């Protein structure tokens, strides 16, 4: 990677994460630089991100993925990322929070292959990639009630996420849904769904990721103890 690009990447990351309240050391910054390189290389073969966002990976993907970090109840717990795609938000969160135990769920064979490659390349211990549709996984017996946190970045509608979270989360576990600037329509559809799923609304935090033009809403639910 070009030295100027690396310097710009590291500076943008360091300043952006400091604004979020995260401090990255040299090892974490190096992993982000490697992750950035692998995204660009693989994006030539498979559609991980748009061509426009390829020019803005740090702002649109890395820093955006880190905005939920201050809201995690268990930054050292077990987190499942549904519809991870190119690894967002799970991999940036795991790089920044080394104690996190991460499971990435991705239905696409090509994208899950990329995720497995990145996990090996970055030597991320305690990170697992599962290829499969969430609907199929919730019909099985391997994953129910195993996770402290479930997160997803705009991959599913909020009512669907609430149902999924009820399956995957431990009692008291936390659902973090990363939504756009105006999530009110989806939130209005969740009343009966959340009650039936045993999930309670906790908070909706409007944040502006560093360098972003629009707000990101972090919607939080918790699974009730029962």
Order of alpha helices (4+ residues) and beta strands (2+ residues): alpha-alpha-alpha-beta-alpha-beta-alpha-beta-alpha-beta-alpha-beta-alpha-alpha-beta-beta
